[in-house]
Amino acid sequence: MKPATIIGFLLIILGIVGFATGGISFTHQKKDVDLGPVQVSHQTKDTLPISPILSTIALIAGVGLVAVGARSR
């Protein structure tokens, strides 16, 4: 596969994820207290928002790159 096709597929996946979830979520585990065998920690959930406009642009650009990669064979 050509690099343009691979990047196109990644942009299509990013666009679909942006529409479906509104962003990418991830969790962090932070240690609050570390006293030998006693540890206190908490998890925080952060979301990286992806706007619908960026999702649309990523989807269109991905389809374009896949088409260019397929055409150049």
C-alpha positions as CSV (number, residue, x, y, z in Angstrom):
1,M,0.0,0.0,0.0
2,K,1.2,3.5,-0.7
3,P,1.6,6.1,2.0
4,A,-1.2,8.2,0.6
5,T,-3.6,5.3,0.9
6,I,-2.6,4.5,4.5
7,I,-2.9,8.2,5.6
8,G,-6.3,8.3,3.8
9,F,-7.5,5.3,5.8
10,L,-6.3,6.9,9.1
11,L,-8.1,10.1,8.3
12,I,-11.3,8.2,7.4
13,I,-11.2,6.4,10.8
14,L,-10.5,9.7,12.6
15,G,-13.5,11.3,10.9
16,I,-15.8,8.4,11.8
17,V,-14.6,8.4,15.4
18,G,-15.1,12.2,15.6
19,F,-18.7,11.9,14.4
20,A,-19.5,8.8,16.5
21,T,-18.0,10.0,19.9
22,G,-17.5,13.7,19.6
23,G,-13.8,13.2,20.5
24,I,-11.2,10.9,21.8
25,S,-11.3,9.9,25.5
26,F,-8.5,8.7,27.6
27,T,-7.9,8.2,31.4
28,H,-4.9,9.1,33.6
29,Q,-4.1,7.5,36.9
30,K,-2.5,10.0,39.3
31,K,-0.9,9.1,42.6
32,D,-1.9,11.4,45.4
33,V,-0.1,9.8,48.4
34,D,2.7,7.2,48.4
35,L,3.6,6.1,51.9
36,G,5.4,2.8,51.5
37,P,2.8,0.1,51.1
38,V,-0.1,2.6,51.4
39,Q,-0.9,4.3,48.1
40,V,-3.8,6.6,47.3
41,S,-4.5,7.4,43.7
42,H,-7.4,8.5,41.5
43,Q,-8.3,8.3,37.9
44,T,-9.2,11.3,35.7
45,K,-11.0,11.0,32.4
46,D,-10.1,13.6,29.8
47,T,-11.7,14.1,26.4
48,L,-10.0,15.6,23.4
49,P,-12.9,17.1,21.5
50,I,-13.1,16.9,17.7
51,S,-15.5,19.3,16.1
52,P,-17.9,18.1,13.4
53,I,-16.3,20.5,10.9
54,L,-12.9,18.9,11.4
55,S,-14.5,15.4,11.2
56,T,-16.0,16.3,7.9
57,I,-12.7,17.7,6.6
58,A,-10.8,14.6,7.7
59,L,-13.4,12.3,6.1
60,I,-13.3,14.1,2.8
61,A,-9.5,14.3,2.8
62,G,-9.2,10.6,3.6
63,V,-11.5,9.6,0.8
64,G,-9.5,11.9,-1.6
65,L,-6.2,10.3,-0.5
66,V,-7.5,6.8,-0.9
67,A,-8.8,7.6,-4.4
68,V,-5.5,9.2,-5.4
69,G,-3.6,6.2,-4.0
70,A,-5.8,3.7,-5.9
71,R,-5.7,5.7,-9.1
72,S,-1.8,5.9,-9.2
73,R,-1.5,2.1,-9.6
